[in-house]
Amino acid sequence: MSATRSRSRPSSAPPSKAAPGRPRGVPRQVRIIGGQWKRTPLAVLDADGLRPTPDRVRETLFNWLGQDLGGYACLDLFAGSGALGFEAASRGAARVVMVESLPAAVRQLQAVRDKLHAGMVDIRAGDALGHLASCPPGAFDVIFIDPPFGSPLAARALAAAVSRLKPGGHIYLESGEDMSAALPAELEIVRYLHAGMVHAHLLAAKTS
């Protein structure tokens, strides 16, 4: 891992996730790290582009968001292993919508939801951008955008996600590169972290 840095504002200078055959560093499972289902394992499929958010990065993200997400409505696009969505549900989110296109991953998400009796989790099979386009304005407190590793979908998802945020809501964007210079004009970076191959951005709508 490279050095980690975090900031409250960007400086003034302007995905479901692995290549065929599990790439180096991609685990076979991750664990929920906080909340009522702490330490619950989540299997990671050996699938193209599937690279779950590392534990270290998830821990930092939920420190940023707050440990208690009680009452939140969350959208986990490109859900993959479900690490982000199940983490949010474990920490009290009232509703978590997970969207995933890979049938094997959808079945796995459904199995975990049923095992945990996680009635607040709504799993949707299909295209993430198509689902996002169908969501009403102001529907979510947090939107997680972690597209397949190396894919170009992040910018399109961000552009569509802005209007789906509730006032004061946040978008989490995970990418293989720093996206600071490529954000929609309506968004600003609230927190940023770079760890290894992961660039983690916590975004919010500009207030002025």
WOSUL-V927481 format. One record per residue. RES is the residue in one small letter. PHI is phi in whole degrees, 0 to 359 (none if undefined). OMEGA is omega in radians with two decimals (NA if undefined). BURIAL is 1 if it has 24 or more other C-alpha atoms within 12 Angstrom, else 0. Layout:
((RES,PHI,OMEGA,BURIAL) (RES,PHI,OMEGA,BURIAL))
This chain:
((m,none,3.05,0) (s,276,3.13,0) (a,299,-3.13,0) (t,258,3.07,0) (r,226,-3.11,0) (s,224,3.14,1) (r,213,-3.12,0) (s,277,3.07,0) (r,218,3.07,0) (p,292,3.08,1) (s,292,-3.10,0) (s,292,3.05,0) (a,295,-3.04,0) (p,305,NA,0) (p,none,NA,1) (s,none,-1.89,1) (k,198,2.98,1) (a,205,3.12,1) (a,300,-3.13,0) (p,308,-2.95,0) (g,79,-3.02,0) (r,298,3.14,0) (p,292,3.12,0) (r,304,3.08,0) (g,92,3.12,0) (v,272,-3.07,1) (p,286,3.05,1) (r,277,3.03,0) (q,205,3.00,1) (v,235,-3.13,1) (r,232,2.96,1) (i,295,-2.96,1) (i,256,3.13,1) (g,205,3.07,1) (g,86,-3.01,1) (q,292,3.14,0) (w,251,3.14,1) (k,309,3.12,0) (r,77,3.07,0) (t,293,-3.14,0) (p,283,3.06,1) (l,235,-3.13,1) (a,292,3.10,1) (v,247,3.14,1) (l,295,3.01,1) (d,274,-3.03,1) (a,225,-3.10,1) (d,302,3.07,1) (g,83,-3.06,1) (l,277,-3.11,1) (r,218,-3.03,1) (p,292,3.09,1) (t,300,-3.11,1) (p,300,-3.13,1) (d,306,-3.10,1) (r,300,-3.12,0) (v,288,3.11,1) (r,297,3.12,1) (e,299,3.10,1) (t,295,-3.14,1) (l,302,-3.08,1) (f,280,2.87,1) (n,290,3.10,0) (w,296,-3.07,1) (l,285,-3.04,1) (g,107,-3.07,0) (q,292,-3.10,1) (d,253,3.11,0) (l,256,-3.08,1) (g,309,3.10,0) (g,85,-3.08,0) (y,288,2.91,1) (a,253,-3.04,1) (c,236,3.07,1) (l,237,3.13,1) (d,251,3.09,1) (l,282,-3.13,1) (f,52,-2.89,1) (a,296,3.08,1) (g,60,3.12,1) (s,286,-3.09,1) (g,83,-3.05,1) (a,302,-3.12,1) (l,285,-3.10,1) (g,294,3.12,1) (f,291,3.07,1) (e,296,3.11,1) (a,297,3.13,1) (a,296,3.13,1) (s,299,-3.10,1) (r,264,2.94,1) (g,105,3.14,1) (a,303,-3.10,1) (a,284,-3.13,1) (r,210,3.08,1) (v,229,3.06,1) (v,263,3.08,1) (m,250,3.14,1) (v,241,-3.11,1) (e,212,-3.10,1) (s,264,-3.08,1) (l,280,-3.06,1) (p,305,-3.14,0) (a,297,3.11,0) (a,291,3.10,1) (v,299,3.13,1) (r,299,3.12,0) (q,294,3.10,1) (l,299,3.12,1) (q,297,3.14,1) (a,294,3.12,0) (v,294,3.11,1) (r,303,-3.12,1) (d,293,3.12,0) (k,298,-3.10,0) (l,274,-3.04,0) (h,54,-3.06,0) (a,271,-3.08,1) (g,295,3.13,0) (m,280,-3.09,1) (v,265,-3.13,1) (d,245,-3.06,1) (i,260,-3.13,1) (r,244,3.08,1) (a,270,3.11,1) (g,146,-3.05,0) (d,283,-3.08,0) (a,296,-3.11,1) (l,291,3.08,1) (g,297,3.11,0) (h,294,-3.13,1) (l,300,3.14,1) (a,296,-3.11,0) (s,272,-3.10,0) (c,283,3.13,0) (p,288,3.08,0) (p,300,3.05,0) (g,63,-3.03,1) (a,273,-2.93,1) (f,229,3.02,1) (d,279,-3.14,1) (v,222,3.02,1) (i,239,3.10,1) (f,264,3.11,1) (i,238,-3.14,1) (d,225,-3.03,1) (p,290,3.10,1) (p,311,-3.04,1) (f,303,3.12,1) (g,84,-3.12,0) (s,275,3.14,1) (p,267,-2.99,0) (l,280,-3.02,1) (a,302,-3.07,1) (a,297,3.14,1) (r,293,3.13,0) (a,295,3.12,1) (l,299,-3.10,1) (a,300,-3.12,1) (a,279,-3.03,1) (a,281,-3.02,1) (v,307,-3.06,1) (s,284,-3.14,1) (r,271,3.12,1) (l,277,2.94,1) (k,287,3.04,1) (p,305,-3.12,0) (g,82,-3.13,0) (g,282,-3.09,1) (h,226,2.97,1) (i,246,2.99,1) (y,258,3.13,1) (l,241,3.06,1) (e,246,-3.04,1) (s,211,3.04,1) (g,276,3.12,1) (e,213,3.07,1) (d,290,-3.08,1) (m,261,-3.04,1) (s,305,-3.05,1) (a,272,-3.05,0) (a,239,-3.10,0) (l,280,2.96,1) (p,303,-3.07,1) (a,300,-3.08,0) (e,281,-3.03,0) (l,249,3.01,1) (e,224,3.13,1) (i,276,3.08,1) (v,263,3.09,1) (r,217,3.14,1) (y,213,3.12,1) (l,216,3.06,1) (h,237,3.14,1) (a,224,-3.12,1) (g,61,-3.13,0) (m,271,-3.02,1) (v,258,2.95,1) (h,247,-3.08,1) (a,252,-3.11,1) (h,236,2.97,1) (l,256,-2.99,1) (l,242,3.05,1) (a,216,3.07,1) (a,291,3.10,1) (k,295,-3.10,0) (t,264,3.12,0) (s,218,NA,0))
